[in-house]
Amino acid sequence: MAMKITDECIACGSCEFECPVEAISEGDEIYVIDPDVCVECVGYFDTQQCVEVCPSDAIVKA
Protein backbone atom coordinates (compact mmCIF):
# COMPACT_ATOMS: atom_id res chain seq x y z
CA MET A 1 0.00 0.00 0.00
CA ALA A 2 1.14 3.56 -0.54
CA MET A 3 0.25 7.02 0.62
CA LYS A 4 -1.23 9.71 -1.63
CA ILE A 5 -1.51 13.46 -1.48
CA THR A 6 -4.98 14.97 -1.85
CA ASP A 7 -6.09 18.30 -3.30
CA GLU A 8 -5.85 19.74 0.21
CA CYS A 9 -2.08 20.03 -0.39
CA ILE A 10 -0.82 23.61 -0.08
CA ALA A 11 2.46 22.76 -1.89
CA CYS A 12 4.65 23.74 1.07
CA GLY A 13 7.16 20.98 0.32
CA SER A 14 7.69 19.90 3.92
CA CYS A 15 6.83 16.27 3.09
CA GLU A 16 9.36 15.88 0.30
CA PHE A 17 12.41 16.02 2.54
CA GLU A 18 10.95 13.66 5.15
CA CYS A 19 10.54 10.71 2.77
CA PRO A 20 13.29 8.14 3.38
CA VAL A 21 12.90 6.60 -0.10
CA GLU A 22 12.44 9.85 -2.06
CA ALA A 23 8.96 8.87 -3.27
CA ILE A 24 7.61 12.45 -3.03
CA SER A 25 8.17 15.08 -5.68
CA GLU A 26 6.71 18.38 -6.80
CA GLY A 27 3.85 17.95 -9.27
CA ASP A 28 2.23 20.57 -11.49
CA GLU A 29 0.12 22.10 -8.72
CA ILE A 30 0.64 19.90 -5.65
CA TYR A 31 3.20 17.40 -4.46
CA VAL A 32 2.78 13.78 -5.53
CA ILE A 33 3.82 10.40 -4.16
CA ASP A 34 5.05 7.66 -6.50
CA PRO A 35 3.06 4.61 -5.35
CA ASP A 36 5.67 2.25 -6.82
CA VAL A 37 8.34 3.71 -4.55
CA CYS A 38 6.39 4.56 -1.37
CA VAL A 39 6.91 2.05 1.45
CA GLU A 40 4.84 3.97 4.05
CA CYS A 41 8.10 4.34 6.02
CA VAL A 42 8.03 0.63 6.94
CA GLY A 43 11.51 -0.37 7.97
CA TYR A 44 12.51 3.26 8.53
CA PHE A 45 10.07 4.79 11.04
CA ASP A 46 7.10 3.73 13.18
CA THR A 47 4.81 6.31 11.53
CA GLN A 48 4.54 7.85 8.08
CA GLN A 49 6.82 10.86 8.27
CA CYS A 50 5.05 12.77 5.48
CA VAL A 51 1.77 12.55 7.41
CA GLU A 52 3.48 13.77 10.58
CA VAL A 53 4.79 16.96 8.97
CA CYS A 54 1.91 17.84 6.63
CA PRO A 55 0.28 21.07 7.91
CA SER A 56 -2.88 20.59 5.85
CA ASP A 57 -3.55 16.89 6.59
CA ALA A 58 -3.42 16.24 2.85
CA ILE A 59 -1.70 12.84 2.96
CA VAL A 60 -3.79 9.69 3.26
CA LYS A 61 -3.53 5.98 2.47
CA ALA A 62 -4.05 5.34 -1.23
CHARMM internal coordinates of N, CA and C (Angstrom, degrees):
IC EDIT
DIST 1 N 1 CA 1.4591
DIST 1 CA 1 C 1.5238
ANGL 1 N 1 CA 1 C 108.00
DIST 1 C 2 N 1.2895
ANGL 1 CA 1 C 2 N 115.92
DIHE 1 N 1 CA 1 C 2 N 155.67
DIST 2 N 2 CA 1.4634
ANGL 1 C 2 N 2 CA 120.89
DIHE 1 CA 1 C 2 N 2 CA -179.63
DIST 2 CA 2 C 1.5213
ANGL 2 N 2 CA 2 C 109.31
DIHE 1 C 2 N 2 CA 2 C -132.94
DIST 2 C 3 N 1.3019
ANGL 2 CA 2 C 3 N 114.49
DIHE 2 N 2 CA 2 C 3 N 169.47
DIST 3 N 3 CA 1.4543
ANGL 2 C 3 N 3 CA 121.34
DIHE 2 CA 2 C 3 N 3 CA 175.39
DIST 3 CA 3 C 1.5297
ANGL 3 N 3 CA 3 C 107.79
DIHE 2 C 3 N 3 CA 3 C -96.10
DIST 3 C 4 N 1.3353
ANGL 3 CA 3 C 4 N 116.51
DIHE 3 N 3 CA 3 C 4 N 161.08
DIST 4 N 4 CA 1.4604
ANGL 3 C 4 N 4 CA 119.95
DIHE 3 CA 3 C 4 N 4 CA 174.07
DIST 4 CA 4 C 1.5214
ANGL 4 N 4 CA 4 C 108.52
DIHE 3 C 4 N 4 CA 4 C -141.06
DIST 4 C 5 N 1.3082
ANGL 4 CA 4 C 5 N 115.23
DIHE 4 N 4 CA 4 C 5 N 157.82
DIST 5 N 5 CA 1.4522
ANGL 4 C 5 N 5 CA 121.95
DIHE 4 CA 4 C 5 N 5 CA -179.43
DIST 5 CA 5 C 1.5204
ANGL 5 N 5 CA 5 C 108.10
DIHE 4 C 5 N 5 CA 5 C -106.69
DIST 5 C 6 N 1.3274
ANGL 5 CA 5 C 6 N 115.94
DIHE 5 N 5 CA 5 C 6 N 127.15
DIST 6 N 6 CA 1.4616
ANGL 5 C 6 N 6 CA 121.44
DIHE 5 CA 5 C 6 N 6 CA -177.32
DIST 6 CA 6 C 1.5275
ANGL 6 N 6 CA 6 C 111.13
DIHE 5 C 6 N 6 CA 6 C -89.08
DIST 6 C 7 N 1.3221
ANGL 6 CA 6 C 7 N 115.08
DIHE 6 N 6 CA 6 C 7 N 177.08
DIST 7 N 7 CA 1.4656
ANGL 6 C 7 N 7 CA 121.66
DIHE 6 CA 6 C 7 N 7 CA 179.31
DIST 7 CA 7 C 1.5230
ANGL 7 N 7 CA 7 C 112.98
DIHE 6 C 7 N 7 CA 7 C -66.75
DIST 7 C 8 N 1.3217
ANGL 7 CA 7 C 8 N 117.05
DIHE 7 N 7 CA 7 C 8 N -6.81
DIST 8 N 8 CA 1.4636
ANGL 7 C 8 N 8 CA 120.73
DIHE 7 CA 7 C 8 N 8 CA 177.02
DIST 8 CA 8 C 1.5343
ANGL 8 N 8 CA 8 C 111.24
DIHE 7 C 8 N 8 CA 8 C -73.93
DIST 8 C 9 N 1.3171
ANGL 8 CA 8 C 9 N 117.14
DIHE 8 N 8 CA 8 C 9 N -9.80
DIST 9 N 9 CA 1.4604
ANGL 8 C 9 N 9 CA 122.96
DIHE 8 CA 8 C 9 N 9 CA -179.23
DIST 9 CA 9 C 1.5292
ANGL 9 N 9 CA 9 C 110.49
DIHE 8 C 9 N 9 CA 9 C -57.24
DIST 9 C 10 N 1.3382
ANGL 9 CA 9 C 10 N 115.74
DIHE 9 N 9 CA 9 C 10 N 133.36
DIST 10 N 10 CA 1.4617
ANGL 9 C 10 N 10 CA 120.29
DIHE 9 CA 9 C 10 N 10 CA 178.12
DIST 10 CA 10 C 1.5317
ANGL 10 N 10 CA 10 C 110.91
DIHE 9 C 10 N 10 CA 10 C -102.90
DIST 10 C 11 N 1.3163
ANGL 10 CA 10 C 11 N 117.34
DIHE 10 N 10 CA 10 C 11 N 11.03
DIST 11 N 11 CA 1.4654
ANGL 10 C 11 N 11 CA 124.56
DIHE 10 CA 10 C 11 N 11 CA 176.34
DIST 11 CA 11 C 1.5266
ANGL 11 N 11 CA 11 C 112.88
DIHE 10 C 11 N 11 CA 11 C 56.86
DIST 11 C 12 N 1.3247
ANGL 11 CA 11 C 12 N 116.79
DIHE 11 N 11 CA 11 C 12 N 40.53
DIST 12 N 12 CA 1.4700
ANGL 11 C 12 N 12 CA 120.78
DIHE 11 CA 11 C 12 N 12 CA -179.98
DIST 12 CA 12 C 1.5209
ANGL 12 N 12 CA 12 C 111.89
DIHE 11 C 12 N 12 CA 12 C -78.73
DIST 12 C 13 N 1.3410
ANGL 12 CA 12 C 13 N 117.16
DIHE 12 N 12 CA 12 C 13 N -25.35
DIST 13 N 13 CA 1.4514
ANGL 12 C 13 N 13 CA 121.36
DIHE 12 CA 12 C 13 N 13 CA 177.66
DIST 13 CA 13 C 1.5136
ANGL 13 N 13 CA 13 C 115.76
DIHE 12 C 13 N 13 CA 13 C 85.58
DIST 13 C 14 N 1.3124
ANGL 13 CA 13 C 14 N 118.27
DIHE 13 N 13 CA 13 C 14 N 0.00
DIST 14 N 14 CA 1.4664
ANGL 13 C 14 N 14 CA 120.03
DIHE 13 CA 13 C 14 N 14 CA -176.99
DIST 14 CA 14 C 1.5326
ANGL 14 N 14 CA 14 C 112.32
DIHE 13 C 14 N 14 CA 14 C -63.51
DIST 14 C 15 N 1.3008
ANGL 14 CA 14 C 15 N 118.03
DIHE 14 N 14 CA 14 C 15 N -29.96
DIST 15 N 15 CA 1.4665
ANGL 14 C 15 N 15 CA 121.71
DIHE 14 CA 14 C 15 N 15 CA -178.31
DIST 15 CA 15 C 1.5308
ANGL 15 N 15 CA 15 C 112.84
DIHE 14 C 15 N 15 CA 15 C -72.29
DIST 15 C 16 N 1.2995
ANGL 15 CA 15 C 16 N 116.70
DIHE 15 N 15 CA 15 C 16 N -33.56
DIST 16 N 16 CA 1.4631
ANGL 15 C 16 N 16 CA 120.99
DIHE 15 CA 15 C 16 N 16 CA -173.86
DIST 16 CA 16 C 1.5268
ANGL 16 N 16 CA 16 C 112.47
DIHE 15 C 16 N 16 CA 16 C -56.44
DIST 16 C 17 N 1.3073
ANGL 16 CA 16 C 17 N 117.20
DIHE 16 N 16 CA 16 C 17 N -43.25
DIST 17 N 17 CA 1.4518
ANGL 16 C 17 N 17 CA 121.07
DIHE 16 CA 16 C 17 N 17 CA -175.38
DIST 17 CA 17 C 1.5239
ANGL 17 N 17 CA 17 C 113.48
DIHE 16 C 17 N 17 CA 17 C -81.33
DIST 17 C 18 N 1.3237
ANGL 17 CA 17 C 18 N 117.17
DIHE 17 N 17 CA 17 C 18 N -10.97
DIST 18 N 18 CA 1.4586
ANGL 17 C 18 N 18 CA 120.98
DIHE 17 CA 17 C 18 N 18 CA 179.14
DIST 18 CA 18 C 1.5220
ANGL 18 N 18 CA 18 C 112.66
DIHE 17 C 18 N 18 CA 18 C -87.53
DIST 18 C 19 N 1.3168
ANGL 18 CA 18 C 19 N 118.05
DIHE 18 N 18 CA 18 C 19 N -16.96
DIST 19 N 19 CA 1.4649
ANGL 18 C 19 N 19 CA 121.68
DIHE 18 CA 18 C 19 N 19 CA -175.32
DIST 19 CA 19 C 1.5279
ANGL 19 N 19 CA 19 C 111.13
DIHE 18 C 19 N 19 CA 19 C -74.22
DIST 19 C 20 N 1.3360
ANGL 19 CA 19 C 20 N 117.34
DIHE 19 N 19 CA 19 C 20 N 119.28
DIST 20 N 20 CA 1.4653
ANGL 19 C 20 N 20 CA 120.36
DIHE 19 CA 19 C 20 N 20 CA -177.45
DIST 20 CA 20 C 1.5270
ANGL 20 N 20 CA 20 C 114.16
DIHE 19 C 20 N 20 CA 20 C -72.12
DIST 20 C 21 N 1.3366
ANGL 20 CA 20 C 21 N 117.57
DIHE 20 N 20 CA 20 C 21 N -16.13
DIST 21 N 21 CA 1.4678
ANGL 20 C 21 N 21 CA 120.47
DIHE 20 CA 20 C 21 N 21 CA -179.32
DIST 21 CA 21 C 1.5276
ANGL 21 N 21 CA 21 C 112.30
DIHE 20 C 21 N 21 CA 21 C -115.01
DIST 21 C 22 N 1.3180
ANGL 21 CA 21 C 22 N 116.78
DIHE 21 N 21 CA 21 C 22 N 11.47
DIST 22 N 22 CA 1.4645
ANGL 21 C 22 N 22 CA 123.22
DIHE 21 CA 21 C 22 N 22 CA 177.20
DIST 22 CA 22 C 1.5314
ANGL 22 N 22 CA 22 C 112.80
DIHE 21 C 22 N 22 CA 22 C 54.97
DIST 22 C 23 N 1.3311
ANGL 22 CA 22 C 23 N 116.09
DIHE 22 N 22 CA 22 C 23 N 43.28
DIST 23 N 23 CA 1.4610
ANGL 22 C 23 N 23 CA 121.41
DIHE 22 CA 22 C 23 N 23 CA 179.74
DIST 23 CA 23 C 1.5278
ANGL 23 N 23 CA 23 C 112.76
DIHE 22 C 23 N 23 CA 23 C -85.99
DIST 23 C 24 N 1.3331
ANGL 23 CA 23 C 24 N 117.57
DIHE 23 N 23 CA 23 C 24 N -9.54
DIST 24 N 24 CA 1.4638
ANGL 23 C 24 N 24 CA 121.74
DIHE 23 CA 23 C 24 N 24 CA -175.82
DIST 24 CA 24 C 1.5222
ANGL 24 N 24 CA 24 C 109.86
DIHE 23 C 24 N 24 CA 24 C -105.11
DIST 24 C 25 N 1.3317
ANGL 24 CA 24 C 25 N 114.76
DIHE 24 N 24 CA 24 C 25 N 134.17
DIST 25 N 25 CA 1.4630
ANGL 24 C 25 N 25 CA 119.87
DIHE 24 CA 24 C 25 N 25 CA 177.40
DIST 25 CA 25 C 1.5238
ANGL 25 N 25 CA 25 C 109.81
DIHE 24 C 25 N 25 CA 25 C -144.14
DIST 25 C 26 N 1.3225
ANGL 25 CA 25 C 26 N 115.14
DIHE 25 N 25 CA 25 C 26 N 165.53
DIST 26 N 26 CA 1.4531
ANGL 25 C 26 N 26 CA 120.75
DIHE 25 CA 25 C 26 N 26 CA -179.70
DIST 26 CA 26 C 1.5271
ANGL 26 N 26 CA 26 C 109.23
DIHE 25 C 26 N 26 CA 26 C -77.79
DIST 26 C 27 N 1.3478
ANGL 26 CA 26 C 27 N 115.73
DIHE 26 N 26 CA 26 C 27 N 125.51
DIST 27 N 27 CA 1.4497
ANGL 26 C 27 N 27 CA 120.87
DIHE 26 CA 26 C 27 N 27 CA 176.65
DIST 27 CA 27 C 1.5203
ANGL 27 N 27 CA 27 C 110.04
DIHE 26 C 27 N 27 CA 27 C -93.59
DIST 27 C 28 N 1.3200
ANGL 27 CA 27 C 28 N 117.22
DIHE 27 N 27 CA 27 C 28 N -164.27
DIST 28 N 28 CA 1.4578
ANGL 27 C 28 N 28 CA 120.95
DIHE 27 CA 27 C 28 N 28 CA -179.69
DIST 28 CA 28 C 1.5273
ANGL 28 N 28 CA 28 C 112.13
DIHE 27 C 28 N 28 CA 28 C -64.69
DIST 28 C 29 N 1.3308
ANGL 28 CA 28 C 29 N 116.42
DIHE 28 N 28 CA 28 C 29 N -45.88
DIST 29 N 29 CA 1.4656
ANGL 28 C 29 N 29 CA 120.11
DIHE 28 CA 28 C 29 N 29 CA -178.24
DIST 29 CA 29 C 1.5237
ANGL 29 N 29 CA 29 C 112.88
DIHE 28 C 29 N 29 CA 29 C -121.26
DIST 29 C 30 N 1.3258
ANGL 29 CA 29 C 30 N 116.66
DIHE 29 N 29 CA 29 C 30 N -30.99
DIST 30 N 30 CA 1.4577
ANGL 29 C 30 N 30 CA 121.75
DIHE 29 CA 29 C 30 N 30 CA 179.56
DIST 30 CA 30 C 1.5246
ANGL 30 N 30 CA 30 C 108.71
DIHE 29 C 30 N 30 CA 30 C -133.59
DIST 30 C 31 N 1.3068
ANGL 30 CA 30 C 31 N 115.88
DIHE 30 N 30 CA 30 C 31 N 169.96
DIST 31 N 31 CA 1.4630
ANGL 30 C 31 N 31 CA 119.94
DIHE 30 CA 30 C 31 N 31 CA 176.42
DIST 31 CA 31 C 1.5227
ANGL 31 N 31 CA 31 C 109.15
DIHE 30 C 31 N 31 CA 31 C -76.00
DIST 31 C 32 N 1.3253
ANGL 31 CA 31 C 32 N 116.20
DIHE 31 N 31 CA 31 C 32 N 154.04
DIST 32 N 32 CA 1.4589
ANGL 31 C 32 N 32 CA 121.49
DIHE 31 CA 31 C 32 N 32 CA -178.53
DIST 32 CA 32 C 1.5257
ANGL 32 N 32 CA 32 C 109.85
DIHE 31 C 32 N 32 CA 32 C -131.66
DIST 32 C 33 N 1.3209
ANGL 32 CA 32 C 33 N 115.37
DIHE 32 N 32 CA 32 C 33 N 154.19
DIST 33 N 33 CA 1.4582
ANGL 32 C 33 N 33 CA 122.19
DIHE 32 CA 32 C 33 N 33 CA 177.31
DIST 33 CA 33 C 1.5227
ANGL 33 N 33 CA 33 C 108.47
DIHE 32 C 33 N 33 CA 33 C -114.86
DIST 33 C 34 N 1.3185
ANGL 33 CA 33 C 34 N 116.97
DIHE 33 N 33 CA 33 C 34 N 127.87
DIST 34 N 34 CA 1.4616
ANGL 33 C 34 N 34 CA 122.37
DIHE 33 CA 33 C 34 N 34 CA 176.95
DIST 34 CA 34 C 1.5306
ANGL 34 N 34 CA 34 C 107.21
DIHE 33 C 34 N 34 CA 34 C -77.29
DIST 34 C 35 N 1.3280
ANGL 34 CA 34 C 35 N 117.77
DIHE 34 N 34 CA 34 C 35 N 111.11
DIST 35 N 35 CA 1.4708
ANGL 34 C 35 N 35 CA 120.12
DIHE 34 CA 34 C 35 N 35 CA -176.41
DIST 35 CA 35 C 1.5304
ANGL 35 N 35 CA 35 C 113.69
DIHE 34 C 35 N 35 CA 35 C -66.61
DIST 35 C 36 N 1.3266
ANGL 35 CA 35 C 36 N 117.16
DIHE 35 N 35 CA 35 C 36 N -19.92
DIST 36 N 36 CA 1.4611
ANGL 35 C 36 N 36 CA 120.46
DIHE 35 CA 35 C 36 N 36 CA 178.47
DIST 36 CA 36 C 1.5261
ANGL 36 N 36 CA 36 C 112.07
DIHE 35 C 36 N 36 CA 36 C -78.86
DIST 36 C 37 N 1.3149
ANGL 36 CA 36 C 37 N 116.23
DIHE 36 N 36 CA 36 C 37 N -15.44
DIST 37 N 37 CA 1.4628
ANGL 36 C 37 N 37 CA 121.08
DIHE 36 CA 36 C 37 N 37 CA -178.28
DIST 37 CA 37 C 1.5324
ANGL 37 N 37 CA 37 C 111.46
DIHE 36 C 37 N 37 CA 37 C -107.36
DIST 37 C 38 N 1.3197
ANGL 37 CA 37 C 38 N 117.59
DIHE 37 N 37 CA 37 C 38 N -33.47
DIST 38 N 38 CA 1.4690
ANGL 37 C 38 N 38 CA 122.43
DIHE 37 CA 37 C 38 N 38 CA -176.66
DIST 38 CA 38 C 1.5310
ANGL 38 N 38 CA 38 C 111.55
DIHE 37 C 38 N 38 CA 38 C -60.07
DIST 38 C 39 N 1.3289
ANGL 38 CA 38 C 39 N 115.27
DIHE 38 N 38 CA 38 C 39 N 130.43
DIST 39 N 39 CA 1.4634
ANGL 38 C 39 N 39 CA 121.70
DIHE 38 CA 38 C 39 N 39 CA 177.83
DIST 39 CA 39 C 1.5270
ANGL 39 N 39 CA 39 C 111.16
DIHE 38 C 39 N 39 CA 39 C -117.09
DIST 39 C 40 N 1.3484
ANGL 39 CA 39 C 40 N 116.83
DIHE 39 N 39 CA 39 C 40 N 12.06
DIST 40 N 40 CA 1.4623
ANGL 39 C 40 N 40 CA 123.14
DIHE 39 CA 39 C 40 N 40 CA -177.98
DIST 40 CA 40 C 1.5264
ANGL 40 N 40 CA 40 C 111.86
DIHE 39 C 40 N 40 CA 40 C 54.40
DIST 40 C 41 N 1.3169
ANGL 40 CA 40 C 41 N 116.72
DIHE 40 N 40 CA 40 C 41 N 28.81
DIST 41 N 41 CA 1.4665
ANGL 40 C 41 N 41 CA 124.64
DIHE 40 CA 40 C 41 N 41 CA 178.59
DIST 41 CA 41 C 1.5222
ANGL 41 N 41 CA 41 C 113.62
DIHE 40 C 41 N 41 CA 41 C 66.78
DIST 41 C 42 N 1.3249
ANGL 41 CA 41 C 42 N 118.05
DIHE 41 N 41 CA 41 C 42 N 9.41
DIST 42 N 42 CA 1.4670
ANGL 41 C 42 N 42 CA 121.39
DIHE 41 CA 41 C 42 N 42 CA 178.09
DIST 42 CA 42 C 1.5301
ANGL 42 N 42 CA 42 C 108.62
DIHE 41 C 42 N 42 CA 42 C -62.59
DIST 42 C 43 N 1.3108
ANGL 42 CA 42 C 43 N 114.99
DIHE 42 N 42 CA 42 C 43 N 129.09
DIST 43 N 43 CA 1.4492
ANGL 42 C 43 N 43 CA 120.75
DIHE 42 CA 42 C 43 N 43 CA -178.38
DIST 43 CA 43 C 1.5209
ANGL 43 N 43 CA 43 C 112.87
DIHE 42 C 43 N 43 CA 43 C 90.12
DIST 43 C 44 N 1.3218
ANGL 43 CA 43 C 44 N 117.00
DIHE 43 N 43 CA 43 C 44 N -7.99
DIST 44 N 44 CA 1.4590
ANGL 43 C 44 N 44 CA 121.82
DIHE 43 CA 43 C 44 N 44 CA 179.75
DIST 44 CA 44 C 1.5299
ANGL 44 N 44 CA 44 C 111.97
DIHE 43 C 44 N 44 CA 44 C -117.36
DIST 44 C 45 N 1.3433
ANGL 44 CA 44 C 45 N 115.72
DIHE 44 N 44 CA 44 C 45 N -48.22
DIST 45 N 45 CA 1.4605
ANGL 44 C 45 N 45 CA 121.92
DIHE 44 CA 44 C 45 N 45 CA -176.91
DIST 45 CA 45 C 1.5281
ANGL 45 N 45 CA 45 C 109.68
DIHE 44 C 45 N 45 CA 45 C -140.11
DIST 45 C 46 N 1.3190
ANGL 45 CA 45 C 46 N 117.08
DIHE 45 N 45 CA 45 C 46 N 163.78
DIST 46 N 46 CA 1.4657
ANGL 45 C 46 N 46 CA 121.80
DIHE 45 CA 45 C 46 N 46 CA 178.32
DIST 46 CA 46 C 1.5227
ANGL 46 N 46 CA 46 C 112.44
DIHE 45 C 46 N 46 CA 46 C -79.78
DIST 46 C 47 N 1.3278
ANGL 46 CA 46 C 47 N 117.12
DIHE 46 N 46 CA 46 C 47 N -21.76
DIST 47 N 47 CA 1.4715
ANGL 46 C 47 N 47 CA 121.93
DIHE 46 CA 46 C 47 N 47 CA 178.80
DIST 47 CA 47 C 1.5210
ANGL 47 N 47 CA 47 C 109.30
DIHE 46 C 47 N 47 CA 47 C -131.34
DIST 47 C 48 N 1.3158
ANGL 47 CA 47 C 48 N 116.11
DIHE 47 N 47 CA 47 C 48 N 161.22
DIST 48 N 48 CA 1.4597
ANGL 47 C 48 N 48 CA 120.90
DIHE 47 CA 47 C 48 N 48 CA 177.61
DIST 48 CA 48 C 1.5239
ANGL 48 N 48 CA 48 C 108.93
DIHE 47 C 48 N 48 CA 48 C -72.04
DIST 48 C 49 N 1.3155
ANGL 48 CA 48 C 49 N 115.85
DIHE 48 N 48 CA 48 C 49 N 114.65
DIST 49 N 49 CA 1.4549
ANGL 48 C 49 N 49 CA 121.33
DIHE 48 CA 48 C 49 N 49 CA -174.66
DIST 49 CA 49 C 1.5243
ANGL 49 N 49 CA 49 C 112.93
DIHE 48 C 49 N 49 CA 49 C -65.42
DIST 49 C 50 N 1.3178
ANGL 49 CA 49 C 50 N 117.94
DIHE 49 N 49 CA 49 C 50 N -34.17
DIST 50 N 50 CA 1.4614
ANGL 49 C 50 N 50 CA 120.39
DIHE 49 CA 49 C 50 N 50 CA 178.81
DIST 50 CA 50 C 1.5281
ANGL 50 N 50 CA 50 C 110.91
DIHE 49 C 50 N 50 CA 50 C -64.10
DIST 50 C 51 N 1.3302
ANGL 50 CA 50 C 51 N 116.56
DIHE 50 N 50 CA 50 C 51 N -38.81
DIST 51 N 51 CA 1.4637
ANGL 50 C 51 N 51 CA 121.24
DIHE 50 CA 50 C 51 N 51 CA 178.13
DIST 51 CA 51 C 1.5221
ANGL 51 N 51 CA 51 C 110.07
DIHE 50 C 51 N 51 CA 51 C -65.10
DIST 51 C 52 N 1.3236
ANGL 51 CA 51 C 52 N 116.07
DIHE 51 N 51 CA 51 C 52 N -40.82
DIST 52 N 52 CA 1.4665
ANGL 51 C 52 N 52 CA 121.13
DIHE 51 CA 51 C 52 N 52 CA -178.14
DIST 52 CA 52 C 1.5227
ANGL 52 N 52 CA 52 C 112.74
DIHE 51 C 52 N 52 CA 52 C -61.53
DIST 52 C 53 N 1.3337
ANGL 52 CA 52 C 53 N 117.62
DIHE 52 N 52 CA 52 C 53 N -36.23
DIST 53 N 53 CA 1.4657
ANGL 52 C 53 N 53 CA 119.93
DIHE 52 CA 52 C 53 N 53 CA -174.93
DIST 53 CA 53 C 1.5224
ANGL 53 N 53 CA 53 C 114.40
DIHE 52 C 53 N 53 CA 53 C -97.27
DIST 53 C 54 N 1.3153
ANGL 53 CA 53 C 54 N 118.40
DIHE 53 N 53 CA 53 C 54 N -9.94
DIST 54 N 54 CA 1.4698
ANGL 53 C 54 N 54 CA 121.01
DIHE 53 CA 53 C 54 N 54 CA -176.41
DIST 54 CA 54 C 1.5339
ANGL 54 N 54 CA 54 C 111.21
DIHE 53 C 54 N 54 CA 54 C -69.71
DIST 54 C 55 N 1.3463
ANGL 54 CA 54 C 55 N 117.98
DIHE 54 N 54 CA 54 C 55 N 116.88
DIST 55 N 55 CA 1.4619
ANGL 54 C 55 N 55 CA 120.60
DIHE 54 CA 54 C 55 N 55 CA -177.98
DIST 55 CA 55 C 1.5284
ANGL 55 N 55 CA 55 C 114.10
DIHE 54 C 55 N 55 CA 55 C -75.47
DIST 55 C 56 N 1.3349
ANGL 55 CA 55 C 56 N 117.31
DIHE 55 N 55 CA 55 C 56 N -14.75
DIST 56 N 56 CA 1.4621
ANGL 55 C 56 N 56 CA 119.64
DIHE 55 CA 55 C 56 N 56 CA -177.44
DIST 56 CA 56 C 1.5268
ANGL 56 N 56 CA 56 C 113.12
DIHE 55 C 56 N 56 CA 56 C -111.17
DIST 56 C 57 N 1.3336
ANGL 56 CA 56 C 57 N 117.11
DIHE 56 N 56 CA 56 C 57 N 10.67
DIST 57 N 57 CA 1.4769
ANGL 56 C 57 N 57 CA 121.71
DIHE 56 CA 56 C 57 N 57 CA -179.44
DIST 57 CA 57 C 1.5300
ANGL 57 N 57 CA 57 C 112.19
DIHE 56 C 57 N 57 CA 57 C 50.87
DIST 57 C 58 N 1.3237
ANGL 57 CA 57 C 58 N 115.59
DIHE 57 N 57 CA 57 C 58 N 42.43
DIST 58 N 58 CA 1.4620
ANGL 57 C 58 N 58 CA 121.30
DIHE 57 CA 57 C 58 N 58 CA -174.68
DIST 58 CA 58 C 1.5216
ANGL 58 N 58 CA 58 C 113.71
DIHE 57 C 58 N 58 CA 58 C -94.56
DIST 58 C 59 N 1.3285
ANGL 58 CA 58 C 59 N 118.31
DIHE 58 N 58 CA 58 C 59 N 2.63
DIST 59 N 59 CA 1.4603
ANGL 58 C 59 N 59 CA 120.28
DIHE 58 CA 58 C 59 N 59 CA -176.75
DIST 59 CA 59 C 1.5182
ANGL 59 N 59 CA 59 C 109.50
DIHE 58 C 59 N 59 CA 59 C -112.44
DIST 59 C 60 N 1.3409
ANGL 59 CA 59 C 60 N 114.59
DIHE 59 N 59 CA 59 C 60 N 124.18
DIST 60 N 60 CA 1.4631
ANGL 59 C 60 N 60 CA 122.32
DIHE 59 CA 59 C 60 N 60 CA -176.77
DIST 60 CA 60 C 1.5230
ANGL 60 N 60 CA 60 C 110.12
DIHE 59 C 60 N 60 CA 60 C -134.96
DIST 60 C 61 N 1.3255
ANGL 60 CA 60 C 61 N 116.20
DIHE 60 N 60 CA 60 C 61 N 167.98
DIST 61 N 61 CA 1.4685
ANGL 60 C 61 N 61 CA 119.66
DIHE 60 CA 60 C 61 N 61 CA 174.72
DIST 61 CA 61 C 1.5227
ANGL 61 N 61 CA 61 C 108.99
DIHE 60 C 61 N 61 CA 61 C -67.64
DIST 61 C 62 N 1.3154
ANGL 61 CA 61 C 62 N 115.09
DIHE 61 N 61 CA 61 C 62 N 138.80
DIST 62 N 62 CA 1.4820
ANGL 61 C 62 N 62 CA 120.43
DIHE 61 CA 61 C 62 N 62 CA -179.07
DIST 62 CA 62 C 1.5136
ANGL 62 N 62 CA 62 C 110.90
DIHE 61 C 62 N 62 CA 62 C -73.48
END
COOR INIT
IC SEED 1 N 1 CA 1 C
IC BUILD
